[in-house]
Amino acid sequence: MLVLGCKETKEQSTSATDNKETINSADSPEKTEKQSDGLTLLKGDFLYLADAAVLQTHREVYGVVIDEKMHELNSMASPYKKADTDMVSVEVRAKIFPKPDGEEGWDYRIEIKEILNVSEPKADGDDVIKLGN
């Protein structure tokens, strides 16, 4: 294995690593209260039908706990839907946890704690789920 570099590059790399450790440290005074509350910022497409709600992000699909906050999000999303099956772009802060053993559904669930943004679905129109024939 051959590694080439100059002293200047190495110092920059070390500095970046040191900064990363400071940012990620749990004891860091740099973290805000929101970053320390155990909630995760999720951006994706939201859909609620009858007795099931999902949030599809760019890398995962989550089942959404049906509670008062989910119903509030659905009410905010409704004006942007043309059909009941339309997904609406949302940003939420939520608690992520694994689904209970023995239950059907997505591997992870979220409990929405804060609604940050609700916006119109993307204009491409291919993100509609159709049920039946």
Secondary structure as GFF3:
##gff-version 3
##sequence-region A 1 133
A	DSSP	alpha_helix	7	24	.	.	.	ID=ss1
A	DSSP	three_ten_helix	34	36	.	.	.	ID=ss2
A	DSSP	beta_strand	40	49	.	.	.	ID=ss3
A	DSSP	beta_strand	52	56	.	.	.	ID=ss4
A	DSSP	beta_strand	61	64	.	.	.	ID=ss5
A	DSSP	alpha_helix	68	77	.	.	.	ID=ss6
A	DSSP	three_ten_helix	78	80	.	.	.	ID=ss7
A	DSSP	beta_strand	88	98	.	.	.	ID=ss8
A	DSSP	beta_strand	108	119	.	.	.	ID=ss9
###
